[in-house]
Amino acid sequence: MLKRVVPALVGIVLLAAVVIWFVFPRPVSWLEGTTDPTVPPISGTVAKFTLTNPGRPAPIEPFFDADSKEISLHQLGDKVVLLNLWATWCAPCIKELPSLDRLQAQLGSDRFQVVAVSIDRRGAEAVRPYFEKLGIAHLPIYVDPKNQLAQSLGVQVLPSTIVIGRHGLMVGNIIGAVEWDAPEAQALLRFYIDRIEPGG
């Protein structure tokens, strides 16, 4: 008798589970990611984005432009900054550069800037041929030939990208190449660009 009852009960439980699954709606946050307006949308090409919580101040170490003029992240004002560390000898970095250039063309403004910093020891001399070959038109050349910026951030893998919020705090990072002009990458960045900070 027991041998007949147990399979019947298991069948009923499974049938009930299937009915509940298809009949009762699941919350949108469960299906498509959180709907919490305080949480950035992380999916697709930026699925490996890691939040820095609490945010840490961006590094103060200087880097240089194509004319060897010293620059720091703090000179960029109240912008959201996408800081990308790369090198000409890094194949994924070279693959990623055009999408960074397109992102700057699409989102670049007084509220957002892509800052791609090469750590090549030969500085701008090493970078120029790659920018020309790839048709990079919207990114200035920035270099850190002594690797000070990367060392201060503890970066060990290239490319590495850090998102810096409007108040100079690093809010998250991602290691590896990303299609930065993809819709989900732009959605992540727009979250920080459009975000209304507490008290602001």
C-alpha positions as CSV (number, residue, x, y, z in Angstrom):
1,M,0.0,0.0,0.0
2,L,2.8,2.4,1.0
3,K,4.6,1.7,-2.3
4,R,1.5,3.1,-4.1
5,V,0.9,6.1,-1.9
6,V,4.4,7.6,-1.9
7,P,4.7,7.9,-5.7
8,A,1.2,9.4,-5.8
9,L,2.1,12.0,-3.2
10,V,5.3,12.9,-5.0
11,G,3.4,13.3,-8.2
12,I,0.9,15.6,-6.5
13,V,3.7,17.7,-5.0
14,L,5.4,18.0,-8.4
15,L,2.2,19.0,-10.1
16,A,1.5,21.6,-7.5
17,A,5.0,23.0,-7.9
18,V,4.5,23.3,-11.7
19,V,1.1,25.0,-11.3
20,I,2.5,27.5,-8.8
21,W,5.5,28.2,-11.1
22,F,3.4,29.0,-14.2
23,V,0.3,30.5,-12.6
24,F,1.6,32.8,-9.9
25,P,3.8,35.7,-11.1
26,R,7.3,36.0,-9.8
27,P,8.6,39.4,-8.8
28,V,10.2,41.4,-11.6
29,S,13.4,41.7,-9.5
30,W,13.7,37.9,-9.4
31,L,13.3,37.6,-13.2
32,E,15.2,40.6,-14.5
33,G,17.5,41.7,-11.7
34,T,16.8,44.1,-8.9
35,T,14.4,47.0,-9.3
36,D,16.0,48.8,-6.3
37,P,16.8,52.3,-7.5
38,T,19.9,52.4,-5.2
39,V,21.5,49.3,-6.9
40,P,23.2,49.7,-10.3
41,P,22.1,47.5,-13.2
42,I,24.7,44.8,-13.6
43,S,24.3,42.3,-16.5
44,G,25.6,41.1,-19.8
45,T,29.1,42.5,-20.7
46,V,29.4,44.1,-17.3
47,A,28.2,41.1,-15.3
48,K,31.6,40.9,-13.6
49,F,31.4,44.5,-12.3
50,T,32.3,44.4,-8.6
51,L,30.9,47.1,-6.3
52,T,33.3,49.0,-4.0
53,N,31.3,49.4,-0.8
54,P,31.9,51.7,0.9
55,G,33.5,53.8,-1.9
56,R,37.1,54.6,-1.6
57,P,38.8,57.9,-2.7
58,A,40.3,57.8,-6.2
59,P,44.1,57.8,-6.2
60,I,46.0,61.1,-6.2
61,E,49.0,59.7,-8.2
62,P,49.5,61.8,-11.4
63,F,49.7,60.6,-14.9
64,F,50.5,62.4,-18.1
65,D,48.9,63.6,-21.4
66,A,50.5,63.3,-24.8
67,D,52.5,66.5,-24.2
68,S,53.9,65.2,-20.9
69,K,51.7,67.5,-18.9
70,E,51.0,66.1,-15.5
71,I,47.3,65.4,-14.7
72,S,45.4,63.9,-11.8
73,L,42.0,62.4,-11.5
74,H,41.0,65.3,-9.1
75,Q,41.5,67.8,-11.9
76,L,38.6,66.3,-13.8
77,G,36.1,68.0,-11.6
78,D,32.7,66.6,-10.6
79,K,32.5,64.1,-13.4
80,V,31.8,60.4,-13.4
81,V,35.1,58.9,-14.7
82,L,35.6,55.5,-16.3
83,L,39.3,54.9,-15.6
84,N,40.7,52.2,-17.9
85,L,44.3,50.9,-17.4
86,W,45.8,49.3,-20.5
87,A,48.9,48.6,-22.5
88,T,49.8,48.2,-26.1
89,W,51.2,44.7,-25.5
90,C,47.9,43.6,-24.0
91,A,45.7,42.0,-26.8
92,P,42.4,42.3,-24.9
93,C,43.2,45.9,-24.2
94,I,43.7,46.7,-27.9
95,K,40.4,44.9,-28.7
96,E,38.6,47.0,-26.0
97,L,39.9,50.4,-27.0
98,P,37.5,51.1,-29.9
99,S,34.5,50.5,-27.7
100,L,35.9,52.9,-25.1
101,D,36.3,55.5,-27.9
102,R,32.7,55.0,-29.1
103,L,31.5,55.2,-25.4
104,Q,33.3,58.6,-25.1
105,A,31.7,59.8,-28.3
106,Q,28.2,58.7,-27.1
107,L,28.3,59.7,-23.4
108,G,31.2,62.1,-23.0
109,S,30.1,65.4,-21.5
110,D,30.7,67.7,-18.6
111,R,29.3,64.9,-16.4
112,F,31.2,61.9,-17.8
113,Q,34.6,61.1,-19.2
114,V,36.5,58.0,-20.3
115,V,40.1,58.2,-19.1
116,A,42.2,55.4,-20.7
117,V,45.7,55.4,-19.3
118,S,48.5,53.4,-20.9
119,I,51.1,51.9,-18.7
120,D,53.6,51.5,-21.5
121,R,57.1,52.5,-20.5
122,R,57.7,54.4,-23.7
123,G,54.7,56.6,-22.9
124,A,52.9,58.5,-25.7
125,E,55.5,57.3,-28.2
126,A,54.2,53.8,-27.8
127,V,50.5,54.7,-27.8
128,R,50.3,57.0,-30.9
129,P,50.7,54.3,-33.6
130,Y,47.9,52.2,-32.0
131,F,45.5,55.1,-31.7
132,E,46.2,55.9,-35.4
133,K,45.8,52.3,-36.5
134,L,42.5,51.8,-34.6
135,G,41.1,55.2,-35.6
136,I,40.8,56.3,-31.9
137,A,39.4,59.9,-32.3
138,H,37.6,60.7,-29.1
139,L,40.1,59.6,-26.4
140,P,43.0,61.8,-25.5
141,I,46.3,60.0,-25.0
142,Y,47.1,59.5,-21.3
143,V,50.1,57.6,-20.1
144,D,51.6,56.4,-16.8
145,P,55.1,55.1,-17.8
146,K,56.2,54.5,-14.2
147,N,53.0,52.6,-13.4
148,Q,52.3,54.6,-10.3
149,L,48.5,54.8,-10.8
150,A,48.2,51.0,-11.4
151,Q,50.4,50.3,-8.3
152,S,48.3,52.6,-6.1
153,L,45.2,50.8,-7.2
154,G,46.7,47.3,-6.8
155,V,46.0,46.5,-10.4
156,Q,47.7,43.2,-11.5
157,V,45.6,42.3,-14.6
158,L,45.0,44.4,-17.7
159,P,42.7,45.7,-18.8
160,S,41.3,46.9,-15.5
161,T,38.6,49.5,-15.3
162,I,37.4,51.5,-12.3
163,V,34.2,53.6,-12.2
164,I,34.7,56.8,-10.1
165,G,31.6,58.6,-9.0
166,R,30.9,62.3,-9.1
167,H,32.4,62.9,-5.6
168,G,35.8,61.3,-6.4
169,L,34.9,57.9,-4.8
170,M,35.6,54.7,-6.6
171,V,32.3,52.8,-6.8
172,G,33.2,49.7,-8.6
173,N,35.6,47.9,-10.9
174,I,35.8,45.2,-13.6
175,I,38.8,43.2,-14.7
176,G,39.0,42.1,-18.4
177,A,37.8,43.5,-21.7
178,V,34.3,44.9,-22.0
179,E,32.2,46.1,-24.9
180,W,31.8,49.5,-23.2
181,D,29.3,50.9,-25.8
182,A,26.9,47.9,-25.3
183,P,23.5,48.9,-23.9
184,E,24.0,47.2,-20.5
185,A,27.4,48.9,-20.1
186,Q,25.9,52.3,-20.9
187,A,23.0,51.5,-18.5
188,L,25.5,50.9,-15.7
189,L,27.3,54.1,-16.4
190,R,24.1,56.2,-16.7
191,F,23.1,54.9,-13.3
192,Y,26.1,56.8,-11.9
193,I,25.9,59.8,-14.2
194,D,22.2,60.4,-13.5
195,R,22.3,59.4,-9.8
196,I,21.1,62.0,-7.3
197,E,23.5,61.9,-4.4
198,P,22.1,62.3,-0.9
199,G,21.9,65.9,-0.1
200,G,22.6,66.9,-3.7
